[in-house]
Amino acid sequence: MNLTALLVDDYDTALSFFVGKLGFALREDTRLADGKRWVVVAPYGSASGLLLARAVGDRQRQAIGDQSGGRVFLFLETDDFARDHLAYTQRGVRFVETPRHEPYGTVAVFEDLYGNRWDLIEPVSVQG
């Protein structure tokens, strides 16, 4: 599995969002020393996932939600944009724009609970 580390303030709060609102699978939650945990979530069927890394120290805490300087940071691919956009909206996920059709697919930007920006995208190749 390929992992991207994502700074979070609290493991359980982050799990509530990624598992509860986005519907990701909890792949691993292993307790480590000093109250740390190895927490991995991923979209179902994905070979890639997120390592939820609790921020330690002021520098890391300040970077929560701004790991990419306000740009779209992560991309969540779907095979049914309308279904997932509706489900996420109903679960309280905040989209910062209306869906749009681009040459590469249907897309809309949303923010996770920390303000990191994501593209929800149904690529043209999946759309047929």
Summary of the structure (lengths in Angstrom):
residues: 128
radius of gyration: 15.0
end to end distance: 27.3
largest distance: 49.3
contacts: 346
relative contact order: 0.19
helix: 27%
strand: 41%
